[in-house]
């Protein structure tokens, strides 16, 4: 992804899928396109929840990837292009 939107959500009561969906909804409203990739900090995905997140996101339209360059509680969301590194 070469261009995306940085989203911050520190709501401690919501699951990561809910946070990503909020960001995706805002992205769609603002840019008129559905995002299909989201980068998060690796610490935001615990080992036991990573499979759950990937399962939910695979039947949706957003692929979730981790990157240590993304700060905790931040989401870099956008449309996947030729590059997949933030």
C-alpha positions in Angstrom: 0.0 0.0 0.0 1.5 3.3 -1.0 -1.3 5.6 0.1 -3.5 5.1 3.1 -5.2 6.8 6.1 -3.8 6.7 9.6 -6.6 6.0 12.2 -6.2 6.2 16.0 -8.5 4.3 18.3 -7.6 3.7 21.9 -11.0 2.4 23.0 -10.1 -0.3 25.5 -13.5 -1.9 25.5 -13.7 -2.7 21.8 -12.2 -5.6 19.9 -9.7 -4.9 17.2 -12.1 -6.0 14.5 -14.6 -3.4 15.7 -11.9 -0.7 15.6 -10.8 -1.7 12.1 -14.4 -1.6 10.9 -14.8 1.9 12.3 -11.7 3.0 10.4 -13.0 1.2 7.2 -16.4 2.9 7.5 -14.8 6.3 7.9 -12.4 5.6 5.0 -15.3 4.6 2.7 -17.3 7.7 3.6 -14.3 10.1 3.2 -12.7 8.6 0.0 -15.6 6.8 -1.6 -13.7 3.5 -1.8 -13.6 0.4 0.3 -10.3 -0.3 1.9 -8.9 -3.8 1.6 -5.8 -3.8 3.8 -4.9 -2.6 7.3 -1.6 -2.6 9.0 -1.5 -2.7 12.9 1.3 -3.0 15.5 2.2 -6.7 16.2 1.5 -6.1 19.9 -2.1 -5.4 19.1 -2.7 -9.0 17.9 -2.2 -11.5 20.6 -1.4 -15.0 19.4 -4.7 -16.4 20.5 -6.7 -13.7 18.7 -4.6 -13.6 15.5 -6.4 -16.6 14.0 -9.8 -15.1 15.0 -9.0 -11.8 13.3 -7.6 -13.4 10.2 -10.7 -15.6 9.9 -13.1 -12.7 10.3 -11.1 -10.5 7.9 -10.8 -13.1 5.2 -14.5 -13.4 4.6 -14.7 -9.6 4.8 -12.7 -7.4 2.4 -9.8 -6.3 4.6 -6.5 -8.1 5.0 -4.9 -7.4 8.3 -1.1 -7.3 8.5 1.3 -6.4 11.2 4.2 -4.0 11.1 6.5 -2.8 13.9 6.5 0.7 12.4 2.9 1.2 13.3 2.4 2.6 16.8 0.0 0.8 19.2 -3.7 1.9 18.8 -3.0 3.2 15.3 -4.3 1.6 12.1 -2.9 2.3 8.6 -5.8 1.5 6.3 -6.2 1.8 2.6 -6.2 0.1 -0.7 -3.6 -2.5 -1.5 -1.4 -1.5 -4.5 1.9 -2.9 -5.6 3.7 -2.6 -2.3 2.6 -4.1 1.0 5.1 -2.5 3.4 4.2 0.6 5.4 
